[in-house]
Amino acid sequence: MKKEVLKTVIINLDLKSTGAGYSSASFTISNVTFIPDEVLVRSILYRNSTSTANFVITSDLVDWNPLGYFSSASVTLTPIYIKYRLEKPVNGTYTLNFSGVGSTPFVNGYLTIHLDFYKY
């Protein structure tokens, strides 16, 4: 299929905490001016502060399916390339949930997610 419209959205979240960390976070999409047919999760970059776990990220953007995963190594860039059909407006606020397995299963650092929205 030929892409008619592409919009890249970069989500940057400062999830550094003086406490235990985060098990969820919110983000807003406000610059996708069309109804995308699908979203491609390109990559996740995580810069760790104190977390020692591996994480799966789910989001209501894609009906609570996994957006991807990342490790708690000091800096982790994880190429994902997962596609989801959307066919709905996406401007709004969404939630990310982090499911961690390890000695500190909370996100505590900086998270960047690269999303590409496509219209065919």
C-alpha positions in Angstrom: 0.0 0.0 0.0 1.2 3.5 -0.8 1.3 5.9 2.1 -0.7 9.1 1.5 0.0 10.8 4.8 2.7 10.2 7.5 3.0 11.9 10.8 5.8 11.1 13.2 5.1 11.6 16.9 7.9 11.5 19.5 6.8 11.0 23.1 9.3 12.2 25.7 8.6 11.4 29.3 10.6 12.4 32.4 9.8 9.5 34.7 12.7 10.1 37.1 11.5 9.8 40.7 13.0 10.2 44.1 10.6 7.5 45.2 10.0 4.0 44.0 9.2 5.0 40.4 6.2 4.8 38.1 3.9 2.0 37.1 2.0 4.2 34.6 2.2 7.6 32.9 0.1 9.8 30.6 0.9 11.4 27.3 -1.0 13.7 24.8 -1.1 13.6 21.1 -2.3 16.9 19.6 -0.7 17.2 16.1 -2.2 14.3 14.0 -4.6 16.2 11.8 -6.0 13.1 10.0 -7.6 9.8 11.0 -4.7 7.3 10.7 -5.3 3.8 9.4 -2.4 2.5 11.5 0.4 3.3 13.9 3.9 1.9 13.7 5.8 1.8 17.0 9.4 2.3 15.6 11.5 2.4 18.8 11.7 2.9 22.5 14.6 4.6 24.2 15.0 4.3 28.0 17.6 5.9 30.1 17.6 4.3 33.5 18.0 6.0 36.9 17.5 3.2 39.4 15.1 0.6 38.0 16.4 -3.0 37.8 13.8 -4.7 35.7 12.5 -5.6 32.2 9.3 -3.9 31.1 6.4 -4.3 28.8 4.5 -1.2 27.9 0.7 -1.3 27.1 -1.5 1.6 26.2 -5.1 2.5 25.6 -4.0 4.1 22.3 -3.9 0.5 20.9 -6.7 -1.1 23.1 -4.2 -2.1 25.8 -2.0 -4.2 23.4 1.7 -4.0 24.0 3.5 -1.0 22.5 6.8 -2.7 23.1 9.3 -3.6 25.7 12.6 -2.4 27.1 15.3 -3.4 29.5 16.5 -1.4 32.6 20.1 -1.3 31.4 21.6 2.1 31.7 20.6 3.2 28.2 18.5 1.0 26.0 17.4 1.7 22.5 15.0 -1.0 21.4 13.8 -1.2 17.8 10.2 -2.4 17.9 8.4 -2.2 14.5 5.0 -3.3 15.7 2.0 -2.1 13.6 -1.6 -1.7 14.8 -4.7 -0.8 12.8 -6.4 2.3 14.2 -8.9 3.9 11.9 -9.9 6.4 14.6 -9.0 9.9 15.6 -5.9 9.9 17.9 -5.7 13.4 19.2 -6.1 13.2 23.0 -4.6 11.9 26.2 -3.5 8.3 26.6 -2.1 6.1 29.4 0.9 3.9 29.4 1.2 1.0 31.8 4.5 -0.5 32.7 4.6 -4.2 33.7 8.0 -4.9 35.2 9.7 -8.0 36.2 12.8 -7.7 38.4 14.0 -6.4 41.7 12.6 -2.9 41.2 9.6 -3.2 38.8 8.9 0.5 38.5 10.1 2.8 35.7 12.5 5.4 37.0 14.3 7.3 34.3 13.6 8.9 30.9 11.5 7.3 28.2 11.2 8.2 24.5 8.8 6.4 22.2 8.8 6.9 18.4 5.4 6.5 16.7 4.5 6.9 13.0 0.9 7.3 12.0 -0.1 6.4 8.5 -3.1 7.1 6.2 -3.3 5.0 3.1 
